[in-house]
Structures are given as C-alpha cells and as structure tokens.
Amino acid sequence: MPLVEPGEVLVSNRAIGLNPVDWKFIEWGSPAWRPGHIPGVDGAGEVVAVGAGVQREWIGARVAYHQALTRNGSFAEYTVVPVRALMRLPPGLNFVEAAALPCPMLTAWQAIQKVPQQTGLEVLVSGAGGAVGTLLVQLAVRARWRVAAMCNRRHFERMARLGASTCIEPDIGSCALSPHHLFDVVFDTVSGPHAARLARGIGANGHLVCIQDRMETPPVEPFTTAISLHEVALNALHGYGTGAHWSALVEAGERIFTEVLHHVLAPLPVEPMPMMQLPQALESLKTHDTQGRPVIVLNG
C-alpha cells in the first residue's frame, strides 16, 4: 500500500483510462522512472485516505484524475494523487466513463484556451476522429467557429453530427489548403512535421496549435503570414502549473464531466475490459485498431 504524503490522497481505482502517452513512455522509458515504476496517467475511483493538510471530507469522494508521468500512476489498485489534481464526479457519471476523459478532455480544453475567444473563426482540426479531436471539434463549434474536420472518411458522418461544416480526408495536397481558403486556426493532433505542413493553410496572424509535438523552427518565412505557434503540454502543469492553473483546469474538467453526463458533449465511446487485457489494449492504441476508448475495469 503506497504511503500518502502531505497534500496528497490515496485513490482506490475503479477504472483506468488508457492514452497514447502510456504506451509511448512504456516504450521510450523516462529518466525519472525507477525499476518497478507504475505507468498510467488517467484513473477514476474513490478517495480512501488523505495526507496531512487535506480535508477529511475528501474520504469517500468519487473522483477522476490526471497523474504526472514522473509519479507512480493509475495502472494499479491504489494511486497516490496530489489533491489539487482531483476532479469530483457528478452523480450519475460512472467510473468507466470518467476514467476515459481526463487526458483528452483537459488537452482539448487547454488547446481551445490558446486561441482568442472571438466568434466566426475558420478552424481546421486534424486528427478529428480521435479522442482529443472529437472533443476539440465540439468545443470549437460551441465557440461559434466554423469547423473543418480532417479525419478518415469513416468519421465523416459522425463529424457532421457533431457540427463540423466540412470534412476533409488527411491529404496535405487537398484543396482545403489552397491559398483561396485559409484558416484562422489549425489544431494539429498528429505530429510536428504534419503541423508544419498544415501551416501554409493558415492566414495572416492566424494560430497553429500543436498537441502531439511542438515547432522547433518556424514553419513559415519571416514577415509573411506571421502566424502564432502554440504547444499544448497537459502533463507539464504538474511541474510548472500554479494553484490558479490547477483550479481552472479542475473546474473545466468537472464542467465537462457534467456536460458528458447530460449529453451536451459526446466523447468517443468506451471499450471496457479487464486488467489482464491491458497489454493488448495498449497495442490497439498504438496501431489505431480501436473505435473507442479502452478502459480497464477493476473489481471491487
């Protein structure tokens, strides 16, 4: 049983959400990991113990969390989590649905916050069929932006139902990137090189928001379109975020939980499975051989 330090709680996990970052770090390794490190960034369960300085009212609370990559994570029966990272679940939202949400929903929310909140923007979301992209499309539509969804054709019908005005196959040479149709904002969920190629489809003073990578060098010539470059790094908040950053993030997460419960937002469907299938579930994420969000369900 892990020890709980001041400012922390012990969560008895009931469901574990899986994300691409999980298999990537398992394969890549991390200098912060030691033998016996427990991976996993997303989980949901009940608080069963609190450390010094944490209100005992947390005990018994139904919560979800996004854990720091440097700490022992959610692939376990119990996880120690900083209290500032806890998001309370609304009554009616089950642990399986909740565990699938922290990483994609908080990433999508952070990405939206990078862009000036003005109506009428022309927006492109690449990788729109994935977990982050699906939520990004809906948040962008709700901001009253005109959204083009770049994704596999099998997602076109779903994207249209979610409010996308245009669906584009992931072909960099498509007419969507012509100089006659420039976007105000491009959200890229694929890779840095992919984002760099999309930069030519952004108009003057537009925004390129990179979610899977960052721009090491500017993708456009100086004194041309003068686009702004943004990176989204959710896990970096564990090392660099202030109390105010975490309060805003948790508030947004709890609000999105409620919107999912009431079908205001529609994330990818969950695919529950037992702990023994965790390796296969990670492999399915790696090979994109899944239609939903794999979630490990624990007994008890």
PAZAPA-4460 file (N, C-alpha, C; in steps of 0.05 Angstrom, whole numbers, plus 32768, in hexadecimal, padded with zeros to 4 digits):
% residues 300
    n_x    n_y    n_z   ca_x   ca_y   ca_z    c_x    c_y    c_z   seq   type   mol
   8011   7FE8   8000   8000   8000   8000   8012   8019   8000     1      M     A
   800F   802B   7FEC   8020   8042   7FEB   801B   8056   8002     2      P     A
   802F   8064   800B   802D   8078   8020   8023   8092   8015     3      L     A
   8013   80A0   8025   8007   80B9   801D   8016   80D0   802B     4      V     A
   8020   80E3   801C   802F   80F9   8026   801C   8111   802A     5      E     A
   8026   8126   8037   8015   813E   803A   800C   8149   801F     6      P     A
   7FF3   8152   801D   7FE8   815D   8004   7FE0   8148   7FF0     7      G     A
   7FE0   812E   7FF8   7FD9   8119   7FE6   7FC1   8109   7FF1     8      E     A
   7FB5   80F9   7FDF   7FA1   80E6   7FE7   7FA7   80CB   7FDB     9      V     A
   7F9A   80B6   7FE6   7F9D   809B   7FDB   7F82   8094   7FCD    10      L     A
   7F84   808E   7FB4   7F6C   8087   7FA4   7F6B   8069   7FA0    11      V     A
   7F55   805C   7FA7   7F50   8041   7FA0   7F44   8040   7F84    12      S     A
   7F54   8038   7F70   7F4C   803A   7F54   7F36   8026   7F4E    13      N     A
   7F22   8030   7F40   7F0C   801F   7F37   7F0D   801B   7F19    14      R     A
   7F1A   802E   7F0B   7F1D   802C   7EEE   7F36   803C   7EE6    15      A     A
   7F43   8032   7ED1   7F5C   803E   7EC8   7F59   8046   7EAB    16      I     A
   7F5D   805F   7EA4   7F5C   8068   7E88   7F77   8065   7E7B    17      G     A
   7F77   805C   7E62   7F90   8058   7E53   7F93   806E   7E3E    18      L     A
   7FAB   8077   7E3A   7FB2   808D   7E28   7FCB   8086   7E18    19      N     A
   7FCE   8092   7E00   7FE7   808D   7DF1   8000   8093   7E00    20      P     A
   7FFF   80A7   7E12   8018   80AE   7E21   8020   8096   7E32    21      V     A
   800E   8085   7E3A   8015   806E   7E4B   8027   805A   7E3C    22      D     A
   801F   8052   7E24   8030   803E   7E16   804A   804C   7E0D    23      W     A
   8049   8065   7E06   8061   8073   7DFD   8076   8074   7E13    24      K     A
   806E   807B   7E2C   8082   807C   7E41   808B   8061   7E4A    25      F     A
   8079   804D   7E48   8082   8031   7E4F   8097   8028   7E3B    26      I     A
   8095   8030   7E22   80A9   8028   7E0E   80C2   803A   7E0F    27      E     A
   80BE   8054   7E13   80D4   8067   7E13   80E4   8066   7E2D    28      W     A
   80D6   8061   7E43   80E3   8064   7E5D   80E4   8081   7E65    29      G     A
   80ED   8086   7E7E   80EF   80A1   7E88   8105   80A1   7E9D    30      S     A
   8117   80B6   7E9C   812C   80B7   7EB1   8120   80BA   7ECD    31      P     A
   8107   80C2   7ECF   80FB   80C4   7EEA   80F0   80A9   7EF5    32      A     A
   80EE   8095   7EE3   80E3   807B   7EEC   80F9   806A   7EF8    33      W     A
   80F2   805B   7F0D   8103   8048   7F1A   80F7   802C   7F17    34      R     A
   8107   8017   7F1C   80FC   7FFC   7F1A   80E3   7FF9   7F2B    35      P     A
   80CE   7FEE   7F20   80B5   7FEB   7F2E   80A2   8003   7F2A    36      G     A
   80AA   8016   7F19   8098   802D   7F15   807D   8024   7F0A    37      H     A
   8068   8030   7F13   804D   802A   7F0A   8044   803F   7EF6    38      I     A
   803F   8038   7EDC   8036   804B   7EC8   8018   8052   7ECC    39      P     A
   800E   8063   7EBA   7FF2   806A   7EBA   7FED   8086   7EC4    40      G     A
   7FDF   8097   7EB3   7FDA   80B3   7EBB   7FBD   80B7   7EC3    41      V     A
   7FAA   80A7   7EBA   7F8E   80AC   7EBF   7F81   8096   7ECF    42      D     A
   7F71   809E   7EE3   7F63   808B   7EF3   7F4A   8097   7F00    43      G     A
   7F39   8086   7F0B   7F21   808F   7F19   7F1B   807B   7F2F    44      A     A
   7F12   8085   7F46   7F0D   8073   7F5C   7F04   8083   7F74    45      G     A
   7F08   8078   7F8C   7F00   8084   7FA5   7F18   808B   7FB6    46      E     A
   7F17   80A2   7FC3   7F2C   80AA   7FD6   7F28   809A   7FF0    47      V     A
   7F3E   808C   7FF8   7F3C   807B   8010   7F4E   8085   8027    48      V     A
   7F60   8097   8021   7F71   80A2   8036   7F7C   80BD   802D    49      A     A
   7F82   80CE   8041   7F8D   80E9   803A   7FA6   80EE   804B    50      V     A
   7FB8   80FE   803F   7FD0   8106   804E   7FCC   811F   805E    51      G     A
   7FE0   8127   806C   7FDF   813F   807D   7FD8   8157   806D    52      A     A
   7FC7   8168   8078   7FBF   8181   806B   7FA8   817D   8057    53      G     A
   7F9E   8165   8054   7F87   8160   8041   7F6E   815B   8051    54      V     A
   7F59   8169   804B   7F40   8166   8059   7F35   8149   8058    55      Q     A
   7F2D   813F   806F   7F23   8123   8070   7F09   8120   8061    56      R     A
   7EFC   8136   805A   7EE3   8134   804A   7EE8   8127   802F    57      E     A
   7F01   8126   8026   7F08   8119   800D   7F03   80FA   800F    58      W     A
   7F06   80EF   8026   7F03   80D2   8029   7EE7   80C9   8020    59      I     A
   7EE7   80B6   800E   7ECE   80AC   8002   7EC5   80BA   7FE9    60      G     A
   7ED3   80D0   7FE2   7ECC   80DF   7FCA   7ED1   80CF   7FB0    61      A     A
   7EBF   80D1   7F9D   7EC3   80C4   7F83   7ED2   80D8   7F71    62      R     A
   7EE9   80D0   7F68   7EFB   80E3   7F5A   7F07   80D6   7F41    63      V     A
   7F11   80E7   7F30   7F23   80E0   7F1A   7F3B   80F2   7F1B    64      A     A
   7F51   80EA   7F0E   7F69   80FA   7F0F   7F7B   80F5   7EF6    65      Y     A
   7F8D   8108   7EF2   7FA2   8105   7EDF   7FBC   8107   7EEE    66      H     A
   7FCC   80F1   7EEE   7FE4   80EF   7EFE   7FFD   80F8   7EEF    67      Q     A
   8010   8102   7EFE   802A   8109   7EF2   8039   80F0   7EE8    68      A     A
   8045   80F2   7ED1   8054   80DC   7EC5   806B   80D3   7ED7    69      L     A
   8076   80E5   7EE8   808D   80DF   7EF8   8085   80D0   7F12    70      T     A
   806B   80CF   7F18   8061   80C1   7F30   8057   80A6   7F29    71      R     A
   8055   8094   7F3E   8047   807B   7F39   802B   8080   7F31    72      N     A
   8021   8072   7F1D   8008   807A   7F10   7FF1   8068   7F16    73      G     A
   7FDE   8067   7F03   7FC4   805C   7F07   7FC2   803E   7F02    74      S     A
   7FD7   8031   7EF7   7FD6   8015   7EF0   7FD9   8004   7F0A    75      F     A
   7FC8   8008   7F1D   7FCB   7FFB   7F37   7FB0   7FFD   7F46    76      A     A
   7FAE   7FEE   7F5B   7F95   7FEF   7F6B   7F93   800A   7F7A    77      E     A
   7FAA   8015   7F83   7FAA   802D   7F92   7FBF   8040   7F86    78      Y     A
   7FB8   805A   7F85   7FCA   806E   7F7B   7FCA   8086   7F8D    79      T     A
   7FE1   8091   7F94   7FE4   80A9   7FA4   7FE4   80C1   7F90    80      V     A
   7FD2   80D4   7F95   7FCD   80EA   7F83   7FCE   8104   7F92    81      V     A
   7FDA   8119   7F88   7FD8   8134   7F95   7FBB   813D   7F96    82      P     A
   7FB3   8147   7FAD   7F97   814F   7FB0   7F8F   8164   7F9B    83      V     A
   7FA1   8174   7F92   7F9A   818A   7F80   7F92   817E   7F64    84      R     A
   7F99   8165   7F5E   7F93   8159   7F44   7F78   814A   7F44    85      A     A
   7F6A   8149   7F5B   7F52   8139   7F5C   7F3A   8148   7F50    86      L     A
   7F2B   813A   7F41   7F12   8144   7F35   7EFB   8133   7F40    87      M     A
   7EE8   8140   7F4D   7ED0   8132   7F57   7EBE   8129   7F40    88      R     A
   7EB3   8112   7F43   7EA0   8108   7F2E   7E83   8110   7F35    89      L     A
   7E74   8119   7F22   7E58   811F   7F28   7E48   8105   7F2C    90      P     A
   7E34   8105   7F3D   7E23   80ED   7F41   7E18   80E4   7F26    91      P     A
   7E1B   80CA   7F21   7E11   80BF   7F08   7E26   80B9   7EF3    92      G     A
   7E3E   80C5   7EF6   7E54   80BF   7EE4   7E64   80A8   7EF0    93      L     A
   7E66   8092   7EE2   7E73   807A   7EED   7E91   807C   7EEA    94      N     A
   7E9F   806B   7EF9   7EBD   806C   7EF9   7EC9   8066   7EDD    95      F     A
   7EBC   8054   7ECF   7EC8   804C   7EB5   7EC7   8063   7EA1    96      V     A
   7EB0   8071   7EA0   7EAE   8089   7E8E   7EC1   809F   7E97    97      E     A
   7EC4   80A2   7EB1   7ED5   80B8   7EBC   7EF2   80B2   7EB6    98      A     A
   7EFB   8099   7EBA   7F17   8093   7EB6   7F21   8098   7E9A    99      A     A
   7F0F   8096   7E87   7F17   809A   7E6B   7F1B   80B7   7E63   100      A     A
   7F15   80CA   7E75   7F13   80E6   7E6E   7F2A   80F8   7E75   101      L     A
   7F37   80F6   7E8C   7F49   810B   7E95   7F5D   8115   7E80   102      P     A
   7F6D   8103   7E75   7F82   810C   7E62   7F76   8119   7E49   103      C     A
   7F64   810C   7E3B   7F59   8119   7E22   7F49   8132   7E28   104      P     A
   7F39   8132   7E3D   7F28   814A   7E41   7F38   8162   7E4A   105      M     A
   7F4B   815D   7E5C   7F5B   8173   7E66   7F6E   817D   7E51   106      L     A
   7F78   816B   7E40   7F89   8174   7E29   7F79   8185   7E16   107      T     A
   7F61   817C   7E0F   7F50   818B   7DFC   7F4A   81A7   7E08   108      A     A
   7F43   81A7   7E22   7F3C   81C1   7E2F   7F54   81D4   7E2E   109      W     A
   7F6C   81C9   7E35   7F84   81DA   7E34   7F89   81E5   7E18   110      Q     A
   7F85   81D4   7E04   7F8A   81DC   7DE8   7F78   81F3   7DE1   111      A     A
   7F5E   81F1   7DE8   7F4B   8207   7DE2   7F54   8221   7DEF   112      I     A
   7F5F   821F   7E08   7F66   8237   7E17   7F7E   8246   7E0A   113      Q     A
   7F8C   8239   7DF8   7FA3   8246   7DEB   7F9A   825B   7DD7   114      K     A
   7F81   825A   7DCF   7F78   826B   7DB8   7F66   8281   7DC2   115      V     A
   7F68   8299   7DB7   7F55   82AF   7DBF   7F38   82A6   7DBC   116      P     A
   7F28   82AB   7DD0   7F0C   82A2   7DD0   7EFB   82B6   7DC2   117      Q     A
   7EFB   82B5   7DA7   7EEA   82C6   7D97   7EDA   82B5   7D84   118      Q     A
   7EC1   82BD   7D7E   7EB0   82AD   7D6E   7EB8   82AF   7D50   119      T     A
   7EAF   829B   7D41   7EB2   829C   7D24   7ECC   8293   7D19   120      G     A
   7EDE   8287   7D29   7EF8   827F   7D1F   7EF5   8266   7D0D   121      L     A
   7F06   8265   7CF9   7F08   824D   7CE8   7F1D   823B   7CF4   122      E     A
   7F15   8222   7CFB   7F27   8210   7D0A   7F29   81F5   7CFD   123      V     A
   7F42   81EB   7CFD   7F47   81CF   7CF4   7F50   81BF   7D0B   124      L     A
   7F44   81A7   7D0F   7F4D   8194   7D24   7F57   817B   7D15   125      V     A
   7F71   8176   7D17   7F7C   815E   7D0A   7F7C   8147   7D1F   126      S     A
   7F78   812F   7D15   7F74   8118   7D28   7F5A   811B   7D37   127      G     A
   7F46   8125   7D29   7F2D   812B   7D37   7F1E   8112   7D40   128      A     A
   7F24   80FB   7D35   7F16   80E3   7D3D   7F20   80D7   7D57   129      G     A
   7F37   80E1   7D62   7F42   80D6   7D7A   7F34   80E1   7D93   130      G     A
   7F3E   80D8   7DAA   7F31   80E1   7DC4   7F33   80FF   7DC8   131      A     A
   7F4B   810A   7DC4   7F4E   8127   7DC8   7F40   8136   7DB2   132      V     A
   7F44   812D   7D99   7F37   813B   7D82   7F19   813C   7D84   133      G     A
   7F0D   8126   7D8C   7EF0   8125   7D8F   7EE6   813A   7DA2   134      T     A
   7EF3   813E   7DB8   7EEB   8152   7DCB   7EF2   816E   7DC1   135      L     A
   7F08   8171   7DB4   7F10   818B   7DA9   7EFC   8195   7D95   136      L     A
   7EF2   8183   7D84   7EDE   818C   7D70   7EC6   8197   7D7E   137      V     A
   7EBD   8189   7D93   7EA4   8192   7DA1   7EA9   81AC   7DB0   138      Q     A
   7EC0   81AF   7DBD   7EC5   81C8   7DCB   7EC8   81DF   7DB8   139      L     A
   7ED3   81DA   7DA0   7ED6   81EF   7D8C   7EBC   81F7   7D81   140      A     A
   7EAB   81E4   7D7C   7E90   81EA   7D71   7E81   81FA   7D86   141      V     A
   7E83   81F3   7D9F   7E75   8201   7DB5   7E7F   821E   7DB7   142      R     A
   7E99   8222   7DB0   7EA4   823E   7DB0   7E9A   824E   7D99   143      A     A
   7E89   8242   7D88   7E7D   824F   7D71   7E93   8254   7D5C   144      R     A
   7EA4   8240   7D58   7EB8   8240   7D43   7EAE   822D   7D2D   145      W     A
   7EB7   8233   7D15   7EB0   8221   7CFE   7EC7   820D   7CFC   146      R     A
   7EC0   81F3   7D00   7ED4   81DE   7D04   7ED5   81CB   7CEC   147      V     A
   7EEE   81C7   7CE3   7EF4   81B2   7CCF   7F02   819C   7CDE   148      A     A
   7EF8   8183   7CDB   7F03   816C   7CE8   7F14   815C   7CD5   149      A     A
   7F2E   8159   7CDA   7F3F   8149   7CCA   7F42   812E   7CD7   150      M     A
   7F38   8119   7CCA   7F38   80FE   7CD6   7F33   80E9   7CC1   151      C     A
   7F34   80D0   7CC9   7F2E   80BA   7CB7   7F10   80BC   7CAF   152      N     A
   7F0B   80B3   7C97   7EF0   80B6   7C8C   7EDB   80A8   7C9D   153      R     A
   7EE3   8093   7CAC   7ED0   8084   7CBC   7EC4   8096   7CD3   154      R     A
   7ED2   80AC   7CD9   7EC8   80BE   7CEE   7EB7   80D5   7CE3   155      H     A
   7EB4   80D7   7CC9   7EA6   80EE   7CBE   7E8A   80F2   7CC9   156      F     A
   7E7B   80DD   7CC9   7E5F   80DF   7CD2   7E5D   80E8   7CEF   157      E     A
   7E6F   80DD   7D00   7E6F   80E5   7D1C   7E77   8102   7D1F   158      R     A
   7E8B   810B   7D10   7E94   8126   7D12   7E7E   813A   7D0A   159      M     A
   7E6F   8132   7CF5   7E59   8143   7CED   7E44   8146   7D03   160      A     A
   7E3E   812F   7D10   7E2B   8130   7D27   7E35   8142   7D3D   161      R     A
   7E4F   8143   7D41   7E5B   8153   7D57   7E5D   8170   7D4F   162      L     A
   7E56   8177   7D36   7E55   8193   7D2F   7E6A   819D   7D1C   163      G     A
   7E7C   818B   7D13   7E90   8194   7CFF   7E83   819C   7CE5   164      A     A
   7E8B   81B2   7CDA   7E7F   81BB   7CC1   7E8B   81AE   7CA9   165      S     A
   7EA4   81A5   7CAC   7EB2   8198   7C95   7EC2   8181   7CA1   166      T     A
   7EC4   816B   7C91   7ED5   8155   7C98   7EEA   8151   7C82   167      C     A
   7F03   814D   7C8A   7F19   814C   7C77   7F29   8133   7C7D   168      I     A
   7F30   8123   7C69   7F42   810D   7C6D   7F5E   8117   7C71   169      E     A
   7F6E   8108   7C81   7F89   8112   7C88   7F9C   8111   7C71   170      P     A
   7F98   8122   7C5E   7FA9   8125   7C46   7FB3   8141   7C46   171      D     A
   7FCD   8144   7C4B   7FD9   815F   7C4D   7FD6   816E   7C33   172      I     A
   7FD3   8161   7C1D   7FD1   816F   7C03   7FB4   8176   7BFC   173      G     A
   7FA2   8173   7C0F   7F86   8178   7C09   7F80   8195   7C04   174      S     A
   7F69   819A   7BF7   7F62   81B6   7BF1   7F5C   81C6   7C0A   175      C     A
   7F58   81B8   7C21   7F53   81C6   7C3A   7F6A   81D8   7C42   176      A     A
   7F82   81D2   7C38   7F9A   81E1   7C3F   7FA2   81F4   7C29   177      L     A
   7F90   81FA   7C17   7F96   820D   7C02   7F98   8229   7C0C   178      S     A
   7FA6   823B   7BFF   7FA8   8257   7C08   7F8D   8265   7C06   179      P     A
   7F79   8259   7BFA   7F5F   8265   7BF8   7F4D   825F   7C0F   180      H     A
   7F56   824C   7C21   7F46   8245   7C38   7F59   8242   7C4F   181      H     A
   7F5E   8258   7C5E   7F71   8258   7C74   7F63   8257   7C8E   182      L     A
   7F6E   8249   7CA1   7F62   8246   7CBC   7F6E   825B   7CCF   183      F     A
   7F5D   8262   7CE2   7F67   8273   7CF8   7F76   8263   7D0C   184      D     A
   7F6E   824A   7D10   7F7A   8239   7D24   7F7C   821C   7D19   185      V     A
   7F93   8210   7D1E   7F96   81F3   7D19   7F9E   81E6   7D33   186      V     A
   7F8E   81D2   7D3C   7F95   81C1   7D52   7FA0   81A6   7D47   187      F     A
   7FB9   81A0   7D4C   7FC4   8187   7D41   7FC8   8173   7D58   188      D     A
   7FBD   815B   7D55   7FC0   8146   7D69   7FD1   812F   7D5F   189      T     A
   7FE0   8134   7D49   7FEE   811D   7D3C   800C   811E   7D43   190      V     A
   801B   8132   7D3A   8038   8133   7D3F   8042   814F   7D38   191      S     A
   805B   8154   7D40   8067   816E   7D39   806A   8171   7D1B   192      G     A
   8076   815E   7D0D   8078   8161   7CF0   805D   8164   7CE2   193      P     A
   8049   8156   7CEB   802F   8159   7CE0   8024   8175   7CE4   194      H     A
   8028   817F   7CFC   801F   819B   7D02   802D   81AF   7CF1   195      A     A
   8047   81AB   7CED   8057   81BE   7CDD   804C   81BF   7CC0   196      A     A
   8044   81A8   7CB5   8039   81A8   7C9A   801E   81B6   7C99   197      R     A
   800F   81B4   7CAE   7FF5   81C2   7CAF   7FF7   81E0   7CB1   198      L     A
   800F   81E9   7CBA   8012   8206   7CBF   800D   8217   7CA7   199      A     A
   8011   820C   7C8F   800D   821C   7C77   7FEF   8221   7C72   200      R     A
   7FDE   8214   7C81   7FC1   8218   7C7E   7FB6   822C   7C92   201      G     A
   7FC8   823A   7CA0   7FBF   824D   7CB5   7FC3   8269   7CAA   202      I     A
   7FAF   827A   7CAE   7FB0   8296   7CA5   7FC0   82A8   7CB7   203      G     A
   7FC2   82C1   7CAF   7FD2   82D5   7CBE   7FC9   82D7   7CDB   204      A     A
   7FDD   82D7   7CEC   7FD9   82DA   7D09   7FC8   82C3   7D15   205      N     A
   7FC9   82AC   7D08   7FBA   8295   7D11   7FC9   8286   7D27   206      G     A
   7FBF   826E   7D2E   7FCA   825F   7D44   7FCD   8242   7D3C   207      H     A
   7FE4   8236   7D43   7FEA   821A   7D40   7FEE   820E   7D5C   208      L     A
   7FDB   81FC   7D64   7FDC   81F0   7D7E   7FE4   81D3   7D7C   209      V     A
   7FFC   81CD   7D86   8007   81B1   7D84   8001   81A2   7D9E   210      C     A
   7FF5   818B   7D9B   7FED   817B   7DB2   7FFF   8163   7DB6   211      I     A
   8009   8157   7DA1   801A   8140   7DA3   8038   8147   7DA3   212      Q     A
   803F   815F   7D9E   805B   8166   7D99   805E   8184   7D9D   213      D     A
   8074   8190   7D94   8078   81AC   7D95   8088   81B5   7D7C   214      R     A
   8087   81CE   7D76   8096   81D8   7D5F   80B2   81E1   7D69   215      M     A
   80C7   81D3   7D61   80E2   81DB   7D69   80EC   81F2   7D58   216      E     A
   80E2   81F3   7D3F   80E9   8209   7D2D   80CF   8214   7D21   217      T     A
   80CE   822E   7D1B   80B5   8239   7D0F   80AE   822C   7CF5   218      P     A
   8095   8224   7CF0   808E   8217   7CD8   8088   8229   7CC0   219      P     A
   8089   8244   7CC5   8084   8257   7CAF   809B   826B   7CAF   220      V     A
   809F   8278   7C98   80B5   828B   7C96   80AF   82A4   7CA7   221      E     A
   80C3   82B1   7CB1   80BE   82CA   7CC1   80B1   82E0   7CB0   222      P     A
   80A1   82F0   7CBD   8094   8307   7CB1   8082   82FE   7C9A   223      F     A
   8075   82E7   7C9E   8060   82DF   7C8B   8046   82DE   7C99   224      T     A
   803C   82C6   7C9F   8022   82C4   7CAD   8024   82CA   7CCB   225      T     A
   803C   82C9   7CD6   8040   82D0   7CF2   802D   82C1   7D05   226      A     A
   802B   82A6   7D01   8019   8296   7D12   8025   8292   7D2D   227      I     A
   8014   828E   7D41   801D   8288   7D5C   801E   826A   7D60   228      S     A
   8033   8260   7D6E   8037   8244   7D73   8031   823E   7D90   229      L     A
   8022   8228   7D94   801B   8221   7DB0   8021   8203   7DB4   230      H     A
   802A   81FC   7DCC   802C   81E0   7DD3   801A   81DA   7DEA   231      E     A
   800F   81C2   7DEB   7FFE   81B9   7E01   800C   81A3   7E0F   232      V     A
   8011   81A6   7E29   801F   8192   7E39   8011   818F   7E53   233      A     A
   7FFC   817E   7E54   7FEC   817B   7E6C   7FFD   8172   7E83   234      L     A
   800D   815D   7E7F   801C   8152   7E96   8030   8166   7EA1   235      N     A
   8039   8179   7E91   804C   818D   7E9B   8041   819E   7EB2   236      A     A
   8027   819F   7EB5   801B   81AF   7ECB   8023   81A3   7EE6   237      L     A
   8029   8189   7EE7   8031   817D   7F00   804B   8189   7F0A   238      H     A
   805C   8191   7EF8   8075   819C   7F00   8076   81BB   7F00   239      G     A
   8065   81C7   7EF0   8066   81E4   7EEC   804C   81F3   7EF2   240      Y     A
   8037   81E5   7EF6   801D   81F3   7EFB   801B   81FE   7F17   241      G     A
   800E   8215   7F1A   8008   8221   7F34   7FEE   8216   7F3E   242      T     A
   7FE7   821E   7F57   7FCD   8217   7F62   7FB6   8222   7F51   243      G     A
   7FBA   823A   7F46   7FA5   8245   7F35   7FA1   8235   7F1C   244      A     A
   7FB8   822C   7F10   7FB6   821B   7EF8   7FA6   8202   7EFE   245      H     A
   7FAC   81F5   7F15   7F9E   81DC   7F1C   7F81   81E1   7F22   246      W     A
   7F7A   81F6   7F2F   7F5E   81FC   7F35   7F4E   8200   7F1C   247      S     A
   7F5A   820E   7F08   7F4C   8211   7EEF   7F49   81F7   7EE0   248      A     A
   7F5D   81E6   7EE1   7F5D   81CD   7ED3   7F48   81BA   7EDF   249      L     A
   7F48   81B8   7EFA   7F35   81A7   7F07   7F19   81B0   7F03   250      V     A
   7F15   81CB   7F05   7EFA   81D5   7F00   7EF0   81CE   7EE4   251      E     A
   7F01   81D1   7ED0   7EFA   81CA   7EB5   7EF4   81AC   7EB2   252      A     A
   7F04   819C   7EBF   7F00   817F   7EBE   7EE5   8177   7ECA   253      G     A
   7EDF   8182   7EE1   7EC6   817B   7EEE   7EAE   8185   7EDE   254      E     A
   7EB1   819B   7ED1   7E9B   81A5   7EC0   7E98   8193   7EA8   255      R     A
   7EAD   8189   7E9C   7EAB   8177   7E85   7E9F   815D   7E8D   256      I     A
   7EA6   8152   7EA5   7E9A   813A   7EAF   7E7B   813D   7EAF   257      F     A
   7E72   8153   7EB9   7E55   8158   7EBB   7E49   815A   7E9F   258      T     A
   7E57   8167   7E8C   7E4D   8169   7E71   7E4C   814E   7E63   259      E     A
   7E5F   813D   7E68   7E5F   8122   7E5D   7E47   8112   7E69   260      V     A
   7E43   8115   7E83   7E2D   8107   7E90   7E13   810E   7E84   261      L     A
   7E0F   8128   7E7D   7DF6   8131   7E72   7DF6   8132   7E54   262      H     A
   7E09   8125   7E48   7E0B   8122   7E2A   7E0D   813D   7E1C   263      H     A
   7E18   8151   7E2A   7E1F   816A   7E1C   7E38   8166   7E0B   264      V     A
   7E4B   8156   7E15   7E63   814F   7E06   7E63   8130   7E03   265      L     A
   7E6D   8127   7DEC   7E6D   810B   7DE6   7E8A   8101   7DE1   266      A     A
   7E97   80F6   7DF5   7EB2   80EB   7DF0   7EB0   80D1   7DE1   267      P     A
   7EC7   80C5   7DDA   7EC7   80AB   7DCE   7EBB   8097   7DE2   268      L     A
   7EAD   8082   7DD8   7EA2   806E   7DEA   7EB9   805F   7DF8   269      P     A
   7EB3   8055   7E10   7EC7   8046   7E1F   7EC6   8028   7E17   270      V     A
   7EDC   801B   7E1A   7EDF   7FFE   7E16   7EE9   7FF1   7E2F   271      E     A
   7ED7   7FE9   7E42   7EE1   7FDE   7E5B   7EEE   7FC3   7E57   272      P     A
   7F02   7FBD   7E68   7F10   7FA3   7E67   7F1E   7F9E   7E81   273      M     A
   7F23   7F85   7E87   7F30   7F7E   7EA1   7F4E   7F85   7EA0   274      P     A
   7F5A   7F86   7EB8   7F76   7F8D   7EBB   7F89   7F7A   7EAB   275      M     A
   7F81   7F61   7EA8   7F92   7F4E   7E9A   7F95   7F55   7E7C   276      M     A
   7F84   7F66   7E72   7F85   7F6E   7E56   7F94   7F88   7E52   277      Q     A
   7FA0   7F93   7E67   7FAE   7FAC   7E65   7FC3   7FAD   7E4F   278      L     A
   7FD5   7F98   7E4C   7FE9   7F99   7E37   7FDD   7F9B   7E1B   279      P     A
   7FC8   7F8B   7E16   7FBA   7F8B   7DFC   7FAD   7FA6   7DF7   280      Q     A
   7FA2   7FB3   7E0C   7F95   7FCC   7E09   7FA9   7FE2   7E01   281      A     A
   7FC1   7FE1   7E0E   7FD5   7FF5   7E07   7FDF   7FF1   7DEA   282      L     A
   7FE1   7FD8   7DE1   7FE9   7FD2   7DC6   7FD4   7FDC   7DB2   283      E     A
   7FBA   7FD9   7DB9   7FA5   7FE3   7DA7   7FA6   8001   7DA4   284      S     A
   7FAD   800F   7DBA   7FB1   802C   7DB8   7FC8   8033   7DA5   285      L     A
   7FDD   8024   7DA8   7FF5   8029   7D97   7FF0   8025   7D7A   286      K     A
   7FE0   8011   7D73   7FDB   800A   7D57   7FC1   8017   7D4D   287      T     A
   7FB4   8027   7D5E   7F9A   8034   7D57   7F85   8020   7D50   288      H     A
   7F87   8008   7D5D   7F73   7FF3   7D58   7F5D   7FF3   7D6D   289      D     A
   7F51   8009   7D70   7F3B   800C   7D83   7F28   8022   7D7A   290      T     A
   7F0F   801F   7D7F   7EFB   8033   7D77   7EF3   8045   7D8E   291      Q     A
   7EFB   803D   7DA6   7EF3   804D   7DBE   7F0B   8051   7DD0   292      G     A
   7F05   8055   7DEA   7F19   805A   7DFE   7F1B   8041   7E10   293      R     A
   7F32   8032   7E0F   7F35   801B   7E20   7F37   8024   7E3D   294      P     A
   7F28   8017   7E4F   7F28   801D   7E6B   7F2A   8003   7E7B   295      V     A
   7F3D   8001   7E8D   7F40   7FEA   7E9E   7F2E   7FEC   7EB6   296      I     A
   7F1E   7FD7   7EBB   7F0B   7FD7   7ED1   7F16   7FC5   7EE7   297      V     A
   7F19   7FD0   7EFF   7F22   7FC1   7F16   7F0B   7FB6   7F27   298      L     A
   7F0E   7FA0   7F33   7EFA   7F95   7F44   7EF8   7FA4   7F5E   299      N     A
   7EE1   7FA2   7F6B   7EDE   7FAF   7F86   7ED0   7FC9   7F84   300      G     A
***
